[in-house]
Amino acid sequence: MSKQGVLVIKGGNGDGKSLALLPQGVTMIGRGPLNDIPWEEPGISRQHVGIMADERGFWIADLGSRNGTFVNGERLGPQPRLLRNFDRLELGGTNTAVQWVFLEEEVTVKIDTSTFA
Protein backbone atom coordinates (compact mmCIF):
# COMPACT_ATOMS: atom_id res chain seq x y z
CA MET A 1 0.00 0.00 0.00
CA SER A 2 1.43 3.41 -0.84
CA LYS A 3 1.75 6.23 1.63
CA GLN A 4 1.30 9.96 1.41
CA GLY A 5 3.36 12.52 3.23
CA VAL A 6 2.51 16.08 4.18
CA LEU A 7 4.21 18.94 5.94
CA VAL A 8 2.02 21.01 8.25
CA ILE A 9 3.30 24.55 8.76
CA LYS A 10 3.51 25.89 12.33
CA GLY A 11 4.07 29.64 12.64
CA GLY A 12 4.73 32.42 10.17
CA ASN A 13 2.51 33.40 7.24
CA GLY A 14 1.65 29.80 6.34
CA ASP A 15 0.55 28.73 9.84
CA GLY A 16 -1.79 25.72 9.64
CA LYS A 17 -1.22 25.17 5.92
CA SER A 18 -0.71 21.57 4.70
CA LEU A 19 1.74 20.89 1.88
CA ALA A 20 1.67 17.51 0.11
CA LEU A 21 4.95 15.76 -0.66
CA LEU A 22 5.45 14.02 -4.00
CA PRO A 23 4.54 10.32 -3.65
CA GLN A 24 7.47 9.36 -5.92
CA GLY A 25 10.80 11.03 -6.51
CA VAL A 26 12.11 14.05 -4.63
CA THR A 27 10.17 17.07 -3.32
CA MET A 28 12.50 20.09 -3.44
CA ILE A 29 12.07 22.96 -0.95
CA GLY A 30 13.86 26.31 -1.10
CA ARG A 31 13.68 29.99 -2.04
CA GLY A 32 14.17 29.35 -5.77
CA PRO A 33 11.06 29.47 -7.97
CA LEU A 34 11.76 26.06 -9.55
CA ASN A 35 11.34 24.15 -6.28
CA ASP A 36 8.30 21.93 -5.77
CA ILE A 37 7.64 23.94 -2.60
CA PRO A 38 9.10 27.44 -3.05
CA TRP A 39 9.39 29.06 0.38
CA GLU A 40 10.54 32.62 0.96
CA GLU A 41 11.92 32.81 4.50
CA PRO A 42 15.14 34.31 5.91
CA GLY A 43 17.84 31.66 6.28
CA ILE A 44 16.46 29.29 3.63
CA SER A 45 18.75 28.60 0.66
CA ARG A 46 17.66 28.57 -2.99
CA GLN A 47 17.66 24.76 -2.96
CA HIS A 48 17.60 23.99 0.72
CA VAL A 49 16.30 20.48 1.25
CA GLY A 50 14.98 17.47 -0.64
CA ILE A 51 12.49 14.91 0.66
CA MET A 52 12.59 11.63 -1.25
CA ALA A 53 9.80 9.04 -1.22
CA ASP A 54 10.49 5.34 -1.59
CA GLU A 55 8.88 2.07 -0.49
CA ARG A 56 10.30 2.48 3.04
CA GLY A 57 8.97 6.00 3.59
CA PHE A 58 10.18 9.59 3.24
CA TRP A 59 13.83 10.58 3.57
CA ILE A 60 15.09 14.12 4.13
CA ALA A 61 18.46 15.41 2.92
CA ASP A 62 20.02 18.84 3.33
CA LEU A 63 21.29 20.06 -0.05
CA GLY A 64 24.32 21.94 1.27
CA SER A 65 22.29 24.82 2.69
CA ARG A 66 24.16 27.63 4.41
CA ASN A 67 22.12 27.64 7.64
CA GLY A 68 21.29 23.94 7.92
CA THR A 69 18.27 21.72 8.34
CA PHE A 70 17.19 20.47 11.75
CA VAL A 71 15.00 17.48 12.62
CA ASN A 72 13.64 17.58 16.19
CA GLY A 73 16.37 20.09 17.09
CA GLU A 74 19.27 18.00 15.69
CA ARG A 75 21.24 19.30 12.74
CA LEU A 76 20.92 17.01 9.75
CA GLY A 77 24.27 15.66 8.54
CA PRO A 78 25.24 14.75 4.98
CA GLN A 79 23.32 11.44 5.02
CA PRO A 80 19.57 11.28 4.33
CA ARG A 81 17.41 10.62 7.39
CA LEU A 82 14.16 8.66 7.48
CA LEU A 83 11.30 10.85 8.67
CA ARG A 84 8.83 9.63 11.29
CA ASN A 85 5.33 10.91 12.08
CA PHE A 86 5.35 14.18 14.00
CA ASP A 87 9.03 14.96 13.29
CA ARG A 88 9.55 18.72 13.52
CA LEU A 89 11.68 20.27 10.78
CA GLU A 90 13.38 23.64 10.92
CA LEU A 91 14.94 25.03 7.77
CA GLY A 92 17.62 27.68 8.13
CA GLY A 93 18.33 27.35 11.86
CA THR A 94 16.59 26.56 15.12
CA ASN A 95 15.46 30.13 15.82
CA THR A 96 13.13 30.40 12.84
CA ALA A 97 9.51 31.51 13.07
CA VAL A 98 8.35 28.48 11.05
CA GLN A 99 8.41 24.79 11.90
CA TRP A 100 7.28 22.04 9.56
CA VAL A 101 5.58 18.97 11.08
CA PHE A 102 5.90 15.79 9.03
CA LEU A 103 2.93 13.39 8.80
CA GLU A 104 2.77 10.14 6.86
CA GLU A 105 -0.37 8.07 6.35
CA GLU A 106 -1.73 5.33 4.14
CA VAL A 107 -3.42 6.87 1.09
CA THR A 108 -6.76 5.45 2.14
CA VAL A 109 -6.70 7.36 5.45
CA LYS A 110 -7.60 11.04 5.60
CA ILE A 111 -5.10 13.12 7.54
CA ASP A 112 -6.76 15.48 10.02
CA THR A 113 -4.45 18.47 10.27
CA SER A 114 -6.82 20.58 12.38
CA THR A 115 -5.06 19.50 15.59
CA PHE A 116 -1.88 21.21 14.35
CA ALA A 117 -3.43 24.57 13.51
Buried (B, 14 or more C-beta within 10 A) or exposed (E): EEBBBBBBBBEEEBBEBBBEBBEEEBBBBBBBEEBBBBBEBEBBBBBBBBBBBEEEBBBBBBBEBEBBBBBEEEEBEEEBBEBEEEBEBBBBBEEBEBBBBBBBBEEEEEBEBEEBE
